Amino acid sequence: MGPIEFGRKRLYFLLVGCAATFLLYNLLSHSTTTDSNGLNYPSKPAHPAEPSLPDDEDSAWDEPILPPIPDTYTHDPEDDQITTAQPPAPTPAVTKPDGHPIAKLMQEADARWREYESSRSQSFRQTVEKYRSKYGRHPPPGFKEWYMYARRKNVWNIDDFDHIMDDLRPFWAIEPKVIRTHAAHMWENPEHGVSGIHIRNGTVARVDEPSWRSDTMVEVINLFAQHLPDMDIAMNRLDQPRLLVPWEDLQDLLEKEHKSRVMSPEVDYNFTTNQDHLTNLDPTKADDSERYDDGWFGYPGKQYMEIASKACPPESPARNPNLSITDSDAMYKEPMVGIVTNFNLSSDLCTVGPTIQDLHGMLYSASSILASHKLVPIFSECKVNVNNDIMFPANMYWRHDERYDYDPAEDVPWREKADTILWRGVTSGGVQIDTNWQTMHRQRLVQLMNGTHMQITGQAVNVLSKDSDSVSSSGTSDEFSPFADLGMTPPTTYHNASFAPSAFAEEHSDVGFVESWGCVPNCSFYDTVFSWKPQTTLTSQFRSKYLIDVDGHSFSGRWHAFLQSKSLGLKATIFREWHDSRLFAWRHFVPVDNRYDDLYALLTYFIGYEGSSSMLTSGDHAHTPTRDAHVRRHPQQTAHDHLEAHTSTSQSLNSTTQNQNIHIAPHQEEAKRLARQGREWAHKVLRRDDIEVYMYRLLLEYARLVDDNRDRIGYSGDGTELDRFDAGEDEEGIRGGGSGSEKSRWGIGGWFGGAAGPDEPARPNHGVGAE
């Protein structure tokens, strides 16, 4: 070996050693960061990390994370086994696609969700640009700090706060001091059901007319109150929402808001201080401030649509007498069995109000309707689509209450869950008397899912049964069909069939009341109607595969827990909540019509049904119904329960005879996929951190709205000052300032995608579940 060659070799090893030393130093030397006071604390990424799910006994519950199920998907039992690396599998044979409406709805929901995912901003620059493009205004003061706060909380979609902007839009047509005056004094009459929350000097200074709701709201606000200016918040203490601004008046307000949009080149990045028309908190000073009439009027126990229809467009079914129920159904349901295709319209009272006005307790027998046709700034936990309340995350989702908190203790793997639909509750939802309870929404559900009731009343329902394999839906043999000519397999087709559900309900329904409540003068009229189910914990309900969630007096506080579980959530409601834009029907849950006329079609699709006196269970095993098969599973049975079981023995044979030509293959994989997707998503976007960030953003926007200089304050920058923060490099930026001169927290991260140049924002690793 010559000296030159030997020297080159030494130089090569020297360079390799130096590079390895540098890489090791960068990887190990930045696990902590030192602040200005010399204190070390763990670094946190600026971008959302993958929120981790609670540990599952079944290792990611039964299977690896699956890609979207293709149109031609069929279940292979081996997919349920977790395996080590195997040689590449051969290309699967083309299987028969499913022509069921649910298959198409799931595909469409997946496409909408992927569009939602791909459009989210990845940097402060993009967030600011999108804000101005969507809303025609600069972001409010404090927006930069809120953005960093949200990123540190791992908020998944930094853009999804449209509910806030929609709720506040019409208030831009009202003078700020008028809004402040309403908020300052709305609580003063205790009969109006309003709490007053007063923020002064960066903290909640006082609460008037408090309740458990205001106590919880204050707990959330105090987490970020130091970033807020002085303000008064009027919070609704009642279960039901409050405001119903007539449609014509609302259009005028929205037109004024649109005309008021302005983006000055330079604005002040500070809220106005020492504003008047706030609640006087100094007892030594006389309060001679102005008051305005909020316009409250009571309307309990009456037809809600009589006052709600005024908030609907003139051409809507709620105001157009020429539109029939069939016309309104066509707007949001598929025509065969009425499966919901548009969940938003299924809860739109302008669309469904005339149809369900006598089928939902709040719409004809509400216990506490106190409404106003004026636009006043009242914050409520939920609303129906025609309400104009300012919506905030329900306090029950924040509180730690075992009745509503997700507890994984009995959330068994999918394969171990009972193949049943479960619901438990009390007879709430409206004031009940012996002549009106039959059509209330909870009572209708319990009776519909009771096999004995369906047998005695002789009720039949519509389901979709599979057409014969040898004949297509057009009556043409597959052998001579256009699909065969093209070498293609025709899709499985279905037809509408009348179904006697009593035996199916006995086998697969576990729905019932645990007690009566809310009756006048008492609930004795239920004694001969319902047998009460035993009380259950929330976590024990997760032993069933299907959990249906319906309204009570107001929204249901169990919905987050249902979504976070390994069971599949089904939802019927008329209420809107803060999280609605984040959840996609037919990807994260199954929508149900408020009449429940689609419920058996949904259940038979997922569970399956085979005529000729046999039904498919979760294990796809057929059996002949017997008396024992229909005895209720609960240890605490009443005499009435045993009577139901005895009655079902004979009626099950009748129903199977009537249903002998109904053939519905089970779709357990689709159900499990929906449940998994809903669970993964809920643990990303429905966390307490998400509630906290939503409230912070809501109150920033509200603070700007009630500021006398609201058109001259905001953030007018281009977002470049947070480029280093978005790249994960500027630790000082996390704490709201700094020159950016510190070393990168991420070491070599900037070399391998952790950082980006000024024209290419960093993209986080989305991790498990990203598609």
Secondary structure, DSSP 8 states (H G I E B T S, - for coil): --HHHHHHHHHHHHHHHHHHHHHHHHHHS-SEEE-TTS-EEE---SS---------TTTTTTS-------TT----GGGGS----------------B--HHHHHHHHHHHHHHHHHHTS--SHHHHHHHHHHHHSS---TTHHHHHHHHHHTT-S-TT--HHHHHHHGGGGGS-HHHHHHHHHHGGGSGGG-EEEEEEETTEEEEEES--HHHHHHHHHHTTTGGGS-SEEEEEE-SSS--B---HHHHHHHHHHHHHT----SS-BSS---S-SSS----TTS-----------EE-TTS-THHHHGGGS-TTSTTT-TT--HHHHHTTTB-TTT--BS-HHHHT-HHHHHHHHTTTSHHHHH-S--EEBSS---EEES-B-TT---EE---HHHHS--TTTS--GGG---GGGSEEEEEEEEES-SS-B-TTTGGGSHHHHHHHHT-HHHHHHHT--EEEEEE--TTB-TTS-BGGGSHHHHTT----B-EEEEEE--HHHHHHHEEEEEEE--SBSS-SGGGTTT--------TGGGGGEEEEEE--SSS--TTHHHHHHSSSEEEE--S-B-TTGGG--BTTTBEE--TT-TTHHHHHHHHH-EETTT-EE-TT--EE---HHHHS---SS--HHHHHHHHHHHHHHHHHHHHTTT-EE---HHHHHHHHHHHHHHHHHHSSHHHHHHHHHHHHHHHHHHT-TTGGGBS--S-SGGGHHHHTT--HHHHTT---S-S--TTGGGGTTTSS--TTS-------TT--
